[in-house]
Amino acid sequence: MSPFALWMPILLSAVAVFIVSSIIHMVLRYHNSDYSKVPEEDRFLDALRGFDLPPGDYFVPRAETMKEMGSPEYIEKCKRGPVGFFTIMKPGAPNMGPQLLQWFLFSILVSIFAGYVARLTLPAGSEYMIVSRVTGVVAFCGYGLALIQGTIWYKRRWSSTLKSLFDALLYGLFTGGIFGWLWPGA
């Protein structure tokens, strides 16, 4: 089977995932509760502005070494709190264009891997359900399993991660369905 035979299901499944994710975030909106609002947000933002933090990921309090993590001073800082991870982005009006493009390219990448695994394991003419299961599971893994690390290591809420895993399941089902439908020789 030619590797080019899979470009149609790769691209169509990426488009389907893009549409489903748009419906999830703009119509169903069940991710709206994933982040809490900081009390006295204006005062909080004014205080942070004074530090002129460049865009990046931060952890507070942060120990430079494992030895420092065990020091009484560091332990006291952690006890006093707050303890947290946060990301600072470039200031400016919201512009989702670059993120939407990256999301679409990521969806193509996940579909490429799903197609690659299926091409290695399934012959042309394989049954719809077999193709759908293989590609759907690979897509689910690509969209979802790494999110669990964020909950384990960065204390993201399990409720947010479970909602995102549900999204990944939907993306996997759509990806599998499209690959099963358009599998060469099907």
N, C-alpha and C positions, 0 to 999 in steps of 0.2 A: 504494500500500500504506500502510495506516495505521501510524503509528509505534508505536501500542499493540499491533500484531500481533506485535511482537518481544519483549514483556515476558516471555512464557513461556520462550523460549530464553535470554533474558538471565538470568533468575532461576535456571532449572534448570542452566545452565552454571556459574553462580557456586556453586551448591550442590555440583555435581559436583567442581569444583576444590577446594572446601573439604574434601570427603570424601577426594579423592586426596591432598591435602597432609597431611591427618591421618594417612592410612595411611603416607605417606612418612616422616613424623616420629615416629610412635608405634609403628609395626610394623616397617617396613624399616630405619629409623634409620641410613641411610648418611650422614647429615649429622653424626653424633656426633663425627666426627674433624675437623670444620671449624675448631674452636678448640682450642688447646693449653692445658694447665694450667700456670700459673706455678709454677716451683720455689719451695719454701718459701712457699706461698700465704698462710699465716697471718701470717708476718712481713711479707710484701709488703702485705697488707691493713692491718695495723697501721700501717705506714709511711704509706700513703696516707690513712688516717683522720686523721692529724695535720694534713693540709692542708685538711680540711673543704671539699673541692671540690663546688660545686653541680652538679647534673645538667647535662650538656652534652657537646660534642665537643671534644677537645683534641688538640694536635699539639706534640710536644716533640723537640728544642728548636724554638721558634717565633721567627722574625724578624719584626719589625714592618714592615719595608720591604724592597724589593728591594736597596737599598744595603746594609742590614744583613746580608742573605744572603751578600753577597760579602766581608764583613769577616773578617779573620783570626780574631777571637774566635769568631764564629759557626761558621766552618768547623771550628775546633778542637773546639767543643762537639759538632758532628756526628761528627767523627772519634772522639771519646771514647765517644759513644753513652751510653745507648741513644737511638735515633731511632724515633719511633712515633706512631701515631694511636690514640686510645682514646676510648671513650664511658663516661661516668659516669651511672648511673641512680639514681633515688631509692631510698634504702635501704628495706628492708621485705621481708616474705615474698613469694615469687613469686606473681603473680596474672596468669594468661594471659588472663583474660576480656576486658579492653580491647583487647589485641593481636589476639585472635581475631575480635572484632567489627570492628576496623579492617581485618583481612585479608579478611573476608567483604565488607565495603563496597568495598574495593579490587577484589575479584574481580567485583563487580557493575559497577564503573566500567570495567574492562577489557572486559567483555562488552557494555556499552553502546557503547563505541567500535568493537568488532568488528561489532556489529549496525548501527551507523551507517554504517560503510564499506561493508558488504554491501548495505544498503538503497540507498545512493547508486549502487552499481555493478551490482546484480543485480535483475532483475525478479521479481515473484511467480511461483512455479512453476519457478524455476531448479532444475537438477539437483542432487542431493545432493552429489556430489563437488565441484562448482564452489562451492557455498555453503560446504561444509566447508573447502575450501582457503583461500578468502578470509578467513573468520572465524577459522580456525585460525592462519593466518599473522599476522593482526593481534593475536590473543591471545598468540601466542608472543612477538611483539615487545613487547607490553605487559608481559608477565611476565618477560622475559629479557634483552633487549639492553642495558638500562641497567646491569645488573649488571657488565658488562665494564668500565665506568668505575671501579668499585671496585678492580678488579685493576690497571688501568693507573695510576690516580692514588694509590690508598691501599694498594697492595701486598698486597691480599687474595690468598690463595693461588689459583693457577689451578685447582687440583684442586677447591676449594670452589666457585669460579665455574662450572666445567664441570658439577659435580653440580647446581647450581641451574639451569643452562641445560637440563639434561636434564629437571628438574622442569618448567621452562617449556614444553618440548616436549610433555610429557604433558598439561599444562594446555591447551595449544593444540589438541592432538588431541581431548581431551574437549569443549572448547568448540566446535570445528569440527563434531564429530560430532553434538552436540545441536542446533546451528543448522541443519545439513543435514537432520536428522530432522524438526525442527519449523518449517522454513521455510514461510511462507505459500504456499499453492497447491501444495505439494510432494506 
